[in-house]
Amino acid sequence: MNLVVELIKYMMLLLIGIYTYYSFTVFRFKNKRQQDRIYGFLTTILFVLHFIGYFTLYMQSADVKMIYLYGGEVLLLVFVLLSYQALYPKLSKLLLRNMLMLLVIGFIIQTRLSFDRSVKQVLIVAGSCIVSLIVPYLMHKLQGNAKYGWIYGGVGISILLLVLIIGTTTHGATNWLTIAGVSIQPSEFVKLLFVLSLASLFAQGTDFKRVCFISVMAGLNVIVLVLSRDLGGALIFFVTYIFVLYAASMRPLYLFSGLIGGSLAAIAAYQLFGHVRIRVLAWTNPFAYIDNEGYQITQSLFAIGTGGWFGMGLNRGLPTDIPVVSSDFIFSAISEELGGLFAICIIMIYASCFIMFINIALRKEDTFLRLVCVGFSVMFAFQVILSIGGVIKFIPSTGVTLPLISAGGSSILSVIIMFMMLQGVYLPGRRSRETNMQSSADTEGSV
């Protein structure tokens, strides 16, 4: 058994390494047939990695329920690949496969941590993919339509205020609503409305008066999140606003002013909120407070260090010793059991997604759609940075989930919707010039 686990560990590392390599080099091939061949190869790697991951877990547990769960996940993956490519033949094949690869890694590691939680994760992903089937079509219809910015912003603020008033508190933050026994985190969906609002409003102009009004709207979102003690969410909203404003105006003064203002706000948050001071204390010297404030981050660092470059192998580490490992600290569990090199490949897949987001933005002439892509790009990348940075002690922990891998229904649904909205933007536009750009075999390869 030890030999099998050790062998499969290296096989998984080899597969994720090959996948990562081709996710960046597929665009060297200008011929569409060659690109499709690479996409087929990436799909094969995805399913093989999924199989050997579950094979390892089943060999060690001999639990027949794991076979049923694996079969259900395979059907889900096949359904997503076939349905989305049938409905939207022109979608980004790389972006779809990157999304599925991250989901597969999440399935494997969540099953290792908790079988019941993994079943819930699969059901959430299935529901999210079904709901999101119509999202590319709806987003495609928004092309050239940027009239509802204030409505998007007003609805978002109203939802956040509702959560602040009647929401439930978890881990110190009042950012959950319980409806019919189901808990959701509305701020995950307000993120999408926030980006749509900013893109719509800035597409209509960036004169100083308009920027001031939009800044007030964005500031209200951030203030409500701060009052809810969801400081990680507030930080994501703030950074997204600053970079969308800069992308719309191309004025460095706005960018530098925002960064300075954000630094001052961080100092103020440290003075005002006790749990912020605790997290900073745990970040600066976690081993001095290993029994209390620093316990979570020290366990995370122990796990990453124990895993080394190649990992301990699935079910061979102790990731469950880390508090909230299935959501906030899932990267530590991956690093311990699958290795630092595997974790670096995951970071590179996230980078591949980010580059594709920016590439889609650069190809669009419509200001609204371009700013939507920029907003989602920054929001996605910054969430990854906050999640991984907190786990490896690069920055204080902010309690942010790792997109598509961490447990959390609201987070998974919102990120899948985000990916599908970007797929809708990627689809051929109404104007002939964009259609011609889209139809060329090497357009996607401009990355």
SVG drawing of the C-alpha trace seen along z (x, -y; Angstrom):
<svg xmlns="http://www.w3.org/2000/svg" viewBox="-38 -67 49 69">
<polyline fill="none" stroke="black" stroke-width="0.4" points="0.0,0.0 2.8,-2.4 4.4,-1.7 1.1,-2.3 0.5,-5.6 4.0,-6.7 3.8,-5.8 0.4,-7.6 1.7,-10.7 4.4,-11.1 2.0,-10.2 -0.4,-13.0 2.5,-15.4 3.6,-14.5 0.0,-14.9 -0.6,-18.3 2.8,-19.4 2.1,-18.4 -1.4,-20.0 0.1,-23.2 2.7,-23.2 0.2,-22.8 -2.2,-25.3 0.5,-27.9 1.9,-26.6 -1.3,-25.5 -1.3,-28.8 2.0,-28.2 0.0,-26.0 -1.7,-28.3 -3.6,-25.5 -7.1,-25.0 -6.8,-21.2 -3.6,-21.2 -5.1,-23.2 -8.1,-20.9 -5.8,-18.0 -4.1,-19.7 -7.5,-20.4 -8.3,-16.7 -5.0,-15.8 -5.8,-18.2 -9.2,-16.6 -7.6,-13.2 -5.2,-14.4 -8.1,-15.8 -9.9,-12.5 -6.8,-10.4 -5.8,-12.6 -9.4,-12.4 -9.3,-8.6 -6.0,-7.9 -6.8,-10.4 -9.9,-8.5 -8.2,-5.1 -5.7,-6.0 -8.4,-7.0 -10.5,-3.9 -7.5,-1.6 -6.9,-2.9 -10.5,-3.1 -12.2,-0.2 -15.4,-2.2 -17.8,-1.3 -19.5,-4.7 -16.4,-6.3 -16.9,-4.4 -20.4,-5.8 -19.2,-9.3 -16.5,-9.0 -19.0,-7.8 -21.3,-10.7 -18.4,-13.2 -17.4,-11.6 -21.0,-12.0 -20.9,-15.6 -17.7,-16.4 -18.9,-14.7 -22.1,-16.6 -20.4,-20.0 -18.0,-19.4 -20.6,-18.2 -23.4,-20.6 -21.4,-23.8 -19.5,-22.9 -22.7,-22.0 -24.6,-25.1 -21.6,-27.4 -19.2,-26.0 -17.2,-29.2 -16.5,-29.3 -12.9,-29.3 -12.0,-25.6 -9.0,-26.3 -10.9,-28.4 -13.6,-25.6 -10.9,-22.9 -9.0,-25.1 -12.3,-25.5 -12.9,-21.7 -9.3,-20.9 -9.6,-23.1 -12.9,-21.5 -11.4,-18.1 -8.6,-18.9 -11.2,-20.3 -13.2,-17.0 -10.2,-14.9 -8.9,-16.9 -12.4,-17.4 -13.1,-13.7 -9.8,-13.0 -10.8,-15.5 -14.5,-14.5 -16.6,-12.2 -19.9,-13.9 -18.6,-17.3 -17.4,-16.2 -20.8,-14.8 -22.3,-18.2 -19.6,-19.9 -20.4,-17.8 -24.1,-18.5 -23.4,-22.3 -21.1,-22.2 -23.7,-20.2 -26.4,-22.7 -24.1,-25.6 -23.2,-24.3 -26.8,-23.7 -27.9,-27.1 -25.0,-28.7 -25.8,-27.1 -27.8,-30.1 -25.3,-32.7 -23.1,-33.0 -26.2,-33.6 -27.5,-36.3 -24.0,-37.9 -23.7,-37.9 -27.0,-39.8 -25.5,-42.5 -23.0,-43.5 -23.3,-47.1 -25.8,-47.6 -24.5,-49.6 -27.6,-51.3 -28.2,-49.7 -25.1,-50.6 -26.9,-52.4 -29.5,-49.6 -26.8,-47.0 -25.0,-49.1 -28.3,-49.9 -29.3,-46.2 -25.9,-45.2 -25.8,-47.7 -29.4,-46.8 -28.5,-43.1 -25.4,-43.8 -27.5,-46.0 -30.1,-43.3 -27.4,-40.8 -25.9,-43.3 -29.3,-43.7 -30.7,-40.1 -27.7,-38.0 -25.9,-35.4 -22.4,-35.7 -19.8,-33.0 -16.1,-33.3 -16.7,-36.9 -18.2,-38.1 -21.9,-38.8 -22.1,-37.8 -24.5,-34.9 -28.2,-34.5 -30.2,-31.4 -33.2,-30.7 -35.3,-27.6 -32.4,-26.0 -29.9,-26.8 -27.0,-29.2 -25.8,-31.5 -23.1,-34.2 -24.8,-37.0 -21.6,-39.1 -20.2,-36.4 -23.0,-37.4 -22.9,-41.1 -19.3,-40.9 -20.7,-40.2 -23.2,-43.0 -20.4,-45.3 -18.3,-44.7 -21.2,-45.1 -22.1,-48.4 -18.6,-49.8 -18.2,-48.7 -21.6,-50.2 -21.0,-53.5 -17.4,-54.0 -18.3,-53.1 -20.4,-56.2 -17.6,-58.5 -14.8,-59.2 -15.2,-62.9 -14.4,-64.0 -18.0,-64.5 -19.0,-61.1 -16.0,-59.5 -16.9,-61.1 -20.5,-59.8 -19.3,-56.3 -16.7,-56.4 -19.5,-57.1 -21.4,-54.1 -18.3,-51.8 -17.4,-53.2 -20.9,-52.3 -20.3,-48.7 -16.9,-48.6 -18.3,-50.4 -21.1,-47.9 -18.7,-45.0 -16.4,-46.5 -19.4,-47.0 -20.2,-43.3 -16.5,-42.6 -16.0,-40.9 -12.7,-42.6 -11.4,-40.2 -14.5,-40.9 -14.1,-44.6 -10.5,-44.5 -11.5,-42.6 -14.2,-45.2 -11.8,-48.1 -8.9,-46.8 -11.3,-45.9 -12.7,-49.4 -9.3,-51.0 -8.1,-48.9 -11.4,-49.3 -11.2,-53.0 -7.6,-53.1 -8.5,-50.9 -11.4,-53.2 -9.6,-56.5 -5.9,-55.6 -4.9,-58.2 -2.1,-57.0 -3.2,-59.6 -6.3,-57.6 -4.4,-54.4 -1.7,-55.7 -4.3,-57.7 -6.4,-54.6 -3.4,-52.5 -2.4,-55.2 -6.0,-55.4 -6.2,-51.6 -3.0,-51.6 -4.4,-54.2 -7.7,-52.2 -5.7,-49.1 -4.0,-51.0 -7.4,-52.3 -8.8,-48.7 -5.9,-47.5 -6.7,-50.2 -10.5,-49.6 -11.0,-45.8 -9.6,-43.4 -9.7,-40.4 -7.6,-42.3 -4.9,-42.9 -5.1,-39.2 -4.5,-38.1 -1.6,-40.6 -0.1,-39.3 -0.4,-35.7 1.1,-36.7 4.1,-38.6 5.2,-35.8 2.9,-32.8 5.3,-30.5 5.3,-32.7 1.5,-32.2 1.3,-28.7 -1.2,-27.6 -3.7,-30.3 -3.7,-33.0 -0.9,-31.4 -2.2,-27.9 -3.9,-27.9 -1.1,-29.5 1.6,-27.3 -0.3,-24.1 -0.5,-25.4 3.2,-26.0 4.0,-22.6 1.8,-21.0 3.5,-22.8 6.9,-22.0 6.1,-18.4 4.9,-17.9 8.0,-19.3 8.3,-19.4 6.6,-16.0 4.1,-15.6 3.3,-12.8 0.7,-11.2 -3.1,-11.2 -4.2,-10.1 -0.7,-10.1 -0.6,-13.6 -2.5,-15.3 -4.3,-18.2 -7.3,-17.8 -5.2,-19.2 -5.5,-22.6 -8.7,-24.5 -11.1,-25.4 -8.9,-23.4 -11.6,-22.5 -12.2,-26.2 -9.7,-28.9 -6.6,-26.6 -7.3,-24.1 -4.0,-25.1 -2.1,-23.7 -3.8,-20.3 -2.9,-20.2 0.7,-21.2 1.1,-18.6 -0.3,-15.6 0.3,-16.4 3.5,-18.5 4.8,-22.0 5.4,-21.4 1.7,-20.3 0.7,-23.4 2.8,-25.6 1.1,-24.1 -2.2,-25.0 -1.0,-28.6 0.0,-28.5 -3.4,-27.3 -4.9,-30.2 -2.4,-32.4 -3.5,-30.9 -7.1,-31.8 -6.1,-35.3 -4.2,-35.8 -7.2,-34.5 -9.4,-37.0 -7.1,-39.9 -6.8,-38.6 -10.6,-38.7 -10.6,-42.2 -7.9,-43.4 -9.8,-41.9 -13.0,-43.8 -13.9,-47.2 -17.0,-47.7 -15.8,-49.6 -18.5,-48.1 -17.4,-44.5 -13.7,-45.4 -14.2,-46.8 -16.3,-43.8 -13.4,-41.5 -10.9,-43.8 -13.0,-43.8 -13.5,-40.0 -9.7,-39.5 -8.6,-41.7 -11.3,-40.2 -10.4,-36.6 -6.6,-37.1 -6.7,-39.1 -8.9,-36.5 -6.3,-33.8 -3.5,-36.0 -5.3,-36.6 -6.2,-33.0 -2.7,-31.5 -0.9,-34.5 -2.6,-34.0 -1.9,-30.3 1.9,-30.6 2.3,-33.6 3.0,-36.0 0.2,-38.3 -2.2,-38.1 -5.0,-35.6 -8.2,-37.2 -10.5,-34.1 -10.9,-34.1 -11.6,-30.9 -9.6,-29.4 -11.8,-29.7 -13.3,-26.4 -11.3,-24.3 -12.4,-25.3 -15.6,-24.1 -18.4,-26.7 -21.5,-26.7 -21.9,-30.5 -18.3,-30.9 -18.4,-28.0 -21.6,-29.2 -20.4,-32.8 -17.1,-31.8 -18.7,-29.4 -21.1,-32.2 -18.1,-34.6 -16.4,-32.1 -19.6,-31.7 -20.1,-35.5 -16.6,-35.8 -17.3,-33.0 -20.3,-35.1 -18.1,-38.0 -15.7,-35.8 -18.4,-34.6 -18.4,-36.4 -19.8,-39.9 -22.5,-41.5 -20.2,-43.7 -18.5,-42.1 -15.0,-43.3 -15.2,-41.3 -16.7,-38.4 -13.8,-38.3 -11.3,-38.5 -13.1,-35.7 -13.2,-33.3 -9.4,-33.4 -7.6,-30.3 -4.9,-32.2 -7.0,-35.0 -7.1,-33.2 -3.4,-32.7 -2.7,-36.5 -2.0,-35.7"/>
</svg>
